[in-house]
Amino acid sequence: MLARLAAAVPAGDLTTDAAELTYYSHDVYSAGERPLAVLQPSSVATLQAALRAMEGTAVPVVPRGGGMSYTGGYLAVQPGAVLVDLTRLDQVLEVNLVDMYVTVECGITWRALDEALAPHGVRPRFWGPLSGMRATVGGSLSQGGAFLGTGTYGTSGDNVLGLEVVTVNGELLRTGAAADGVRAPFFRHHGPDLTGLFTGDCGALGFKVRATLPLVRRQGALETLSFAFPGATKLLDTMAEIGRAGLATECFAFDAGLQNLRMKRASLLEDVKALGRVVGGAGSLLSGLKQGAQIALGGRSFLDDAECSLHLACEGRTPAEAAARAAEIRGIVESAGGKTVPNTVPTVLRSAPFANIASLLGPGGERWVPVHGVVPFSRAVEAYAAVQAVFDTEAAALAANGVTTGVLMCTVGAQAMIVEPCLYWPGEQPPLHQRVLPADYLAKLPQHPHDAAVAAYVDGMKLQLREALASAGAVHFQIGKFYHYAERLEPNTLALVRALKQALDPQRRMNPGVLGL
C-alpha cells in the first residue's frame, strides 16, 4: 500500500521519517498511535489520487489541520494509519467584494487569511480562534471554533456558505448553492443544509478542502473596555445581558486564577512591543498615544484584587457609533457593580490577535489543557458553580500535585456562554510544543520532568470537569475522542448519524473513534 501511495503522489508529499511520525502522533495534550506515514498533499488532486490508491484497504486515514487539538481529534487510535496534514492547501482562491464572500483552501491559517483580506477592508464574520496563528480554517470548521467575532456572529460553523469535501474514496462533494457545479458559492441554503453535516464532524465524514466564508467590511472604529467584578454570578449575568443586546464583538472574562497567570506570562520586552502595536494601529497618533499611556500606567497589578475581570471589544462604523456601544456597556456593568479598570487585555489582544500561541504553556513552563462547555445563558452560573465545586473538592490534591487552575468565560452570540476551566501542571514539553513555539521563548522557561502520577491526576481532573459541565447541560466544540457525543444521542438521532457515516465511509476508515463513531 505504501508503494502504491508513494507512486500516486508527487515526491515530497509523503513521509515515513521516524521523527516526523513521532511529532504527528502528538496533539496539545496527549499522544496516540504513531502513524504509518504522513501525507501532505500539495493539491486537491493529489489528495484524491492518494485516497484512491488506498481504496480497498483497511488503512485508516486521519485528517489534521494546524494541530491545535487537545481532545485527540487527529490522534490515531489504532496502528497503521495514514495521517493527512492539509496545511499545504493554503491558497486564497477568490475574494468577491460584490457578493461579499471569500473562497479559500482549508489549510490556510486564520492569520494568513486576515492578512490577505486586510488590503480589501474586509474580513470573515467569524475571523478566528486565538490560536489562529496556526489553526486553520478547515480545522476550525471540523472541530468548531470561537472567539474573534463570536460575540456578534457566533462560531466558525455558523459562518460558512459552502464547502468542498473529498470523501474517503477520493470523490469531491460540493455543498450550498454551488452544489450543482454551475452556481457561485454565494449562499448556504439550497435544499437541505448539507454544509452543516460537515461542520463539527471532527473529520469523521471527509476532508474539507475548500470553504467559502461570508465577509463583512472592517469597522472604522473600535472601543475596548475592561472591568473588575467581585464575583462570578454578577459577572456572568452581566455578560449574558451584553450578549443579548448584541453590543460586543468579543466579550470574555477570567477568574482570578486565570487572570493572574495571564498577567505573569508576558515579558517586559513583549509589553514594549505591544505598546508599539497599539500606538501604531490606532486611528490617529493622539489616540494611539492615549491608549499606550493608559496601558503603561495600568502596569501589571491593576487586577490583583479582582475576583473576576471582564474584557470587551465593541466596533462601529464611526467613532460615535463605537462610543455609543461602549457607553451602553458601561451602564450595564456599573448597574451590576462592576468597576472600570485599564483596558490593557482587550487592547493588546486586538492590536495583534494572532501574535503568538504562548498560552500552550504557563508562565513558568507549565503544561496547559482546557476543558470547556457551551451552555445557555440561563445555566452559565450553574456551570461555573459546578466547575468551582470540583476545584474546591480537589483543593488539597491540586496543591499536592502542583496543579493550578483558572476559568475563561466567553459569550457566543445572543444565546450561549463558553465556560472553560484550565489546568496548569509541571510536566515535560511534548514534541508539538517544541516544534510550534519559538525556540527563544522556550529557552526562557523552566523545563519540567515527566511525572506519571501527576499526569494521571490531570487525566482524572479532566474527566471530573467534563462530567461537571455535562451536569449543567453543556455541549462542546472539538469533541474529538474526549467529549460525549454518540453515546448520549437519542436513539433516532444516533441512527441517522450512523447512516450518514455508513454512506460516506462504509469501511469506517475516516478517523476511527472520533465522535464516538
C-alpha positions in Angstrom: 0.0 0.0 0.0 2.8 2.4 0.8 4.4 1.7 -2.5 1.1 2.4 -4.3 0.6 5.6 -2.3 4.1 6.9 -3.0 3.6 6.2 -6.7 0.4 8.2 -6.7 1.6 11.4 -5.2 4.5 13.9 -6.1 7.8 13.4 -4.4 7.9 15.3 -1.1 4.2 14.9 -0.4 4.6 11.7 1.6 7.0 11.0 4.5 7.8 8.0 6.7 10.6 9.8 8.6 10.6 8.5 12.2 11.0 11.9 13.8 8.1 13.3 11.7 5.9 10.3 12.6 6.6 10.9 16.3 5.7 14.5 16.0 2.4 13.8 14.2 1.4 11.3 16.9 1.0 14.1 19.5 -1.5 16.8 20.0 -1.5 19.7 22.5 -2.3 17.3 25.4 -1.6 13.6 24.6 -0.2 11.0 22.3 -1.8 8.5 20.0 -0.6 5.6 17.9 2.3 6.6 15.6 1.1 6.8 12.0 2.4 4.6 9.3 3.0 7.6 7.1 2.1 11.3 6.8 0.7 12.7 3.6 1.0 16.4 3.0 -0.9 16.9 -0.3 0.2 19.8 -2.4 -3.1 19.9 -4.3 -6.7 18.6 -4.0 -6.0 16.4 -7.0 -3.0 14.8 -5.1 -5.3 14.1 -2.1 -7.8 12.5 -4.3 -5.2 10.3 -6.0 -3.8 9.3 -2.7 -7.2 8.2 -1.3 -7.9 6.3 -4.5 -4.6 4.5 -4.1 -5.6 3.4 -0.6 -9.2 2.4 -1.6 -10.0 -1.2 -0.9 -7.5 -1.4 2.0 -8.3 -1.4 5.7 -5.9 1.5 6.3 -7.4 4.3 8.5 -6.9 7.8 7.3 -6.9 10.8 9.7 -7.2 14.5 8.7 -5.2 17.1 10.5 -5.2 20.9 10.3 -3.0 23.2 12.3 -2.5 20.7 15.1 -4.2 22.7 17.9 -6.5 19.9 19.1 -6.3 18.9 22.7 -9.0 16.2 22.6 -7.3 13.6 20.4 -9.1 14.9 17.3 -6.4 13.8 14.9 -4.6 11.2 17.0 -4.8 7.6 15.6 -6.4 5.1 17.9 -5.0 2.1 16.0 -1.6 1.4 14.4 -1.0 1.6 10.7 -3.0 4.8 9.9 -2.0 7.4 7.3 -2.3 10.9 8.7 -3.2 13.6 6.2 -1.8 17.1 7.0 -3.7 19.6 5.0 -1.7 22.7 5.7 -0.2 22.9 2.2 -3.6 23.6 0.8 -3.4 27.2 1.8 -4.4 29.4 -1.1 -7.0 32.2 -1.2 -8.9 31.3 -4.4 -11.4 34.2 -4.7 -12.2 37.4 -2.9 -15.6 38.6 -4.1 -16.3 42.1 -2.9 -19.6 42.4 -4.9 -21.2 39.4 -3.3 -19.1 39.6 -0.2 -17.5 36.2 0.2 -14.1 34.6 0.1 -13.2 31.1 -1.1 -10.1 29.5 0.4 -8.3 26.2 0.6 -9.0 24.8 4.0 -5.3 24.5 5.1 -4.9 28.3 5.3 -4.4 29.8 8.7 -6.8 32.4 10.1 -3.8 34.8 10.4 -2.8 34.3 6.8 -6.4 34.8 5.7 -6.7 38.0 7.8 -3.5 39.4 6.2 -4.8 38.6 2.7 -8.1 40.3 3.3 -6.8 43.4 5.1 -5.9 45.4 2.0 -9.5 44.9 0.8 -11.0 46.3 4.0 -13.0 43.2 4.7 -12.8 40.1 6.9 -14.9 37.0 7.7 -17.7 37.5 10.2 -16.1 34.9 12.5 -12.4 35.6 11.9 -10.6 33.0 14.0 -9.7 31.5 17.4 -6.9 32.9 19.4 -4.7 30.1 18.1 -5.2 31.4 14.5 -1.5 31.8 14.0 -1.5 28.1 13.4 -5.2 27.0 13.5 -6.6 26.5 10.0 -10.0 27.3 8.5 -10.6 23.6 7.9 -9.6 22.6 11.4 -11.9 25.2 12.9 -14.8 24.1 10.7 -14.2 20.5 11.6 -13.7 20.9 15.3 -15.8 24.0 15.9 -14.2 27.3 16.9 -14.9 30.5 18.8 -13.5 33.9 19.8 -12.9 36.7 17.3 -16.3 37.9 16.1 -18.1 35.3 18.2 -19.9 37.8 20.5 -21.8 39.2 17.5 -21.7 36.5 14.8 -21.3 33.1 16.6 -19.0 30.3 15.9 -17.0 29.1 12.9 -19.7 26.7 11.8 -22.3 29.5 11.9 -20.2 31.4 9.3 -19.6 29.3 6.3 -21.6 29.5 3.0 -20.4 26.2 1.4 -17.7 23.5 1.3 -15.9 21.2 -1.0 -15.2 17.9 0.7 -13.2 14.9 -0.5 -14.6 11.6 0.7 -12.5 8.7 1.8 -12.7 7.1 -1.7 -11.5 10.3 -3.3 -14.7 11.8 -4.6 -15.4 15.5 -4.4 -18.6 16.8 -2.9 -19.9 20.4 -3.0 -22.4 21.9 -0.6 -24.5 25.0 -0.7 -25.5 27.0 -3.8 -22.5 25.6 -5.8 -23.6 22.0 -5.4 -24.7 21.7 -9.0 -21.2 22.9 -10.2 -22.7 25.9 -12.0 -23.8 28.4 -9.4 -21.4 30.6 -7.5 -20.9 29.6 -3.8 -22.8 32.7 -2.6 -25.5 31.1 -0.5 -25.6 28.2 2.1 -29.2 27.1 1.9 -30.2 25.3 -1.3 -32.3 22.4 -0.3 -31.2 20.5 2.9 -28.3 22.1 4.7 -25.5 19.7 3.6 -22.8 22.2 4.7 -23.9 21.6 8.3 -23.2 17.9 8.0 -19.5 18.6 7.8 -19.2 21.4 10.3 -18.2 20.0 13.7 -17.7 16.4 12.4 -14.1 16.3 13.6 -13.0 14.7 10.4 -15.4 11.7 10.7 -17.1 12.3 7.3 -14.5 13.6 4.9 -11.6 16.0 4.2 -12.7 19.7 3.9 -10.5 21.1 1.1 -12.2 24.4 0.1 -14.5 26.7 2.0 -16.5 29.8 1.2 -17.0 32.3 4.1 -19.2 35.4 4.2 -17.4 38.7 4.5 -18.2 41.9 6.4 -16.5 45.3 6.0 -13.9 46.1 8.7 -15.4 48.6 11.1 -14.0 52.1 11.2 -13.8 52.4 15.0 -13.0 50.2 17.9 -13.6 50.6 21.7 -12.0 48.3 24.2 -13.2 48.0 27.8 -12.2 46.1 31.0 -13.9 45.8 34.3 -13.3 44.2 37.6 -16.1 42.2 39.3 -16.3 40.9 42.9 -17.8 37.6 42.0 -18.8 35.3 39.1 -22.6 35.4 39.5 -22.9 39.1 38.7 -20.2 38.8 36.0 -22.0 36.0 34.1 -25.4 37.7 34.4 -23.8 40.9 33.0 -22.1 39.1 30.2 -25.4 37.5 29.2 -27.1 40.9 29.1 -24.4 42.3 26.9 -24.7 39.3 24.7 -28.5 39.6 24.4 -28.1 43.3 23.5 -25.5 42.4 20.7 -23.1 45.1 21.9 -19.7 43.4 21.8 -17.8 41.7 19.0 -15.8 39.9 21.7 -17.0 39.6 25.3 -14.8 37.4 27.5 -13.8 37.1 31.2 -11.2 35.5 33.5 -11.5 34.3 37.1 -8.7 35.3 39.5 -6.6 32.2 38.8 -6.5 32.7 35.0 -6.0 36.5 35.1 -3.1 36.1 37.4 -1.5 33.6 35.1 -2.0 35.8 32.1 -0.6 38.8 33.8 2.6 36.9 34.6 3.1 35.4 31.2 4.5 38.2 29.0 7.9 39.7 29.5 8.7 43.4 29.8 10.0 43.3 26.2 6.7 41.9 25.0 4.9 44.8 26.8 7.0 47.3 24.9 6.2 45.5 21.6 2.6 45.5 22.4 2.6 49.2 23.2 4.2 49.8 19.8 1.4 47.9 18.1 -1.3 49.7 19.9 0.2 53.2 19.2 0.8 52.3 15.5 -2.6 50.6 15.0 -4.7 53.4 16.4 -6.7 55.6 14.1 -4.6 58.7 15.0 -1.3 59.3 16.7 -3.1 61.1 19.5 -5.5 58.2 20.1 -2.6 55.7 20.0 -0.6 57.7 22.5 -3.5 57.9 24.8 -4.2 54.2 24.6 -0.5 53.4 25.1 -0.3 55.7 28.1 -3.3 54.1 29.7 -1.7 50.6 29.3 1.7 51.8 30.6 0.1 53.4 33.7 -2.0 50.4 34.3 1.1 48.1 34.5 0.6 44.5 35.6 -1.1 44.9 39.0 -4.5 46.5 38.2 -6.3 43.2 38.5 -4.6 41.9 41.7 -7.6 42.5 43.9 -10.3 41.4 41.4 -12.0 38.1 41.8 -13.0 38.2 38.1 -12.4 40.5 35.2 -14.4 41.2 32.1 -12.9 42.4 28.8 -14.7 43.6 25.6 -14.2 44.9 22.1 -17.1 46.8 20.5 -17.0 48.1 17.0 -18.8 50.7 15.0 -18.8 52.3 11.5 -17.8 55.6 13.1 -16.2 56.6 16.4 -19.5 57.9 17.6 -21.2 54.5 17.0 -18.5 52.6 18.8 -18.5 55.1 21.7 -22.3 54.7 22.0 -22.0 50.9 22.3 -19.2 51.3 24.9 -21.4 53.8 26.9 -24.3 51.3 26.9 -21.9 48.5 28.1 -20.6 50.8 30.9 -24.2 51.4 32.0 -24.9 47.7 32.2 -21.7 46.9 34.0 -21.9 49.7 36.5 -25.5 48.8 37.4 -24.2 45.3 38.2 -21.4 46.6 40.5 -18.5 46.2 38.0 -15.6 48.7 38.3 -13.7 50.1 35.3 -10.0 49.1 35.1 -7.3 49.7 32.5 -8.3 48.1 29.2 -4.9 46.5 28.7 -6.0 43.0 27.9 -8.5 43.6 25.1 -6.5 46.4 23.6 -3.3 44.4 23.3 -5.2 41.4 22.1 -6.9 43.4 19.3 -3.6 45.0 18.3 -2.2 41.6 17.3 -4.9 38.9 17.6 -2.7 36.2 16.2 0.6 37.3 17.7 1.7 34.0 19.3 0.4 30.8 20.9 2.4 31.1 24.1 -0.7 30.0 26.1 0.3 26.4 25.2 2.5 26.7 28.3 2.1 28.6 31.6 4.4 31.4 32.6 6.6 29.0 34.5 6.8 26.5 31.7 3.8 24.5 33.0 1.7 22.3 30.7 -1.8 23.6 29.9 -5.0 22.0 28.9 -8.6 23.3 28.9 -11.9 21.6 29.3 -14.9 23.5 28.1 -18.6 23.5 27.9 -21.1 25.7 26.0 -24.3 26.3 27.9 -27.3 28.6 27.5 -27.1 31.9 29.4 -29.7 30.6 31.8 -27.3 27.9 33.0 -24.0 29.7 32.9 -23.9 30.4 36.7 -24.7 26.7 37.3 -21.9 25.6 35.0 -19.4 27.8 36.7 -20.5 26.7 40.1 -20.1 23.0 39.0 -16.6 23.7 38.0 -15.8 25.5 41.2 -17.2 22.7 43.2 -14.7 20.3 41.6 -11.9 22.7 42.3 -13.0 23.2 45.9 -13.3 19.4 46.5 -9.9 18.8 44.9 -8.1 21.8 46.5 -5.7 19.7 48.6 -4.9 17.3 45.8 -4.4 20.1 43.3 -1.9 21.7 45.6 -0.1 18.4 46.3 0.3 17.7 42.6 1.4 21.3 41.8 -1.7 21.9 39.6 -3.1 25.4 39.3 -6.4 26.3 37.8 -8.2 29.1 36.0 -11.5 29.7 34.2 -12.2 31.5 30.9 -15.7 32.6 30.0 -16.9 33.9 26.7 -20.3 34.8 25.1 -21.4 33.1 21.9 -23.9 35.4 20.1 -27.1 36.2 21.9 -27.8 32.7 23.4 -24.8 30.9 24.9 -21.8 31.1 27.1 -18.5 29.2 27.0 -17.2 28.1 30.4 -13.7 26.8 30.1 -11.7 25.6 33.1 -8.0 25.3 32.5 -5.4 23.2 34.3 -1.6 24.0 34.5 0.9 21.5 35.9 4.6 20.8 35.8 5.2 18.4 33.0 7.5 17.6 30.1 7.0 19.6 27.0 5.7 17.3 24.2 7.1 17.3 20.6 4.3 19.6 19.4 5.3 22.4 21.8 9.0 22.0 20.8 8.0 22.4 17.2 5.5 25.2 17.2 6.7 27.5 20.0 9.6 29.9 19.3 13.0 28.5 20.5 13.9 31.7 22.2 10.7 31.7 24.1 11.1 28.1 25.2 14.7 28.8 26.3 13.4 31.3 28.9 11.1 28.8 30.5 11.9 26.2 33.2 12.0 22.6 32.0 9.9 20.1 34.0 10.4 16.3 34.0 7.6 14.0 33.2 5.8 12.8 36.4 3.5 9.9 35.7 1.5 10.3 38.9 0.8 14.0 38.2 -0.1 13.3 34.6 -2.6 10.6 35.8 -4.1 13.1 38.2 -4.6 15.6 35.5 -6.3 13.0 33.4 -8.7 12.3 36.2 -9.3 16.1 36.7 -10.2 16.4 33.1 -12.8 13.7 33.4 -14.3 15.3 36.5 -14.6 18.7 34.8 -16.1 17.1 31.7 -18.8 15.4 33.8 -19.4 18.6 35.9 -20.1 20.6 32.7 -22.3 17.8 31.4 -24.4 18.0 34.5 -25.1 21.6 33.6 -26.3 20.7 30.1 -23.1 21.6 28.2 -22.4 20.8 24.6 -18.9 21.1 23.1 -16.6 22.2 20.3 -13.7 20.0 19.5 -15.5 16.8 20.6 -12.6 14.7 19.2 -12.2 11.5 21.2 -12.8 13.0 24.6 -16.2 14.6 25.0 -19.5 12.7 25.0 -21.3 12.5 21.7 -22.5 9.3 20.1 -23.1 7.6 23.5 -25.5 10.3 24.6 -27.5 10.9 21.4 -31.2 9.9 21.3 -31.5 6.6 19.5 -33.2 8.0 16.4 -30.6 10.8 16.1 -27.8 8.3 16.6 -29.2 6.0 13.9 -29.2 8.9 11.4 -25.6 9.9 12.2 -24.5 6.3 11.8 -26.4 6.1 8.5 -24.6 9.2 7.2 -21.3 7.7 8.4 -22.1 4.4 6.6 -23.0 6.2 3.4 -19.8 8.3 3.3 -17.4 5.9 4.9 -18.7 2.3 4.7 -15.5 0.7 6.0 -15.2 3.2 8.8 -11.7 4.2 7.8 -12.1 8.0 8.3 -10.6 9.0 11.7 -11.9 5.9 13.6 -13.1 6.7 17.1 -13.8 10.4 16.7 -17.3 11.5 17.9 -17.6 8.0 19.4 -18.2 6.5 16.0 
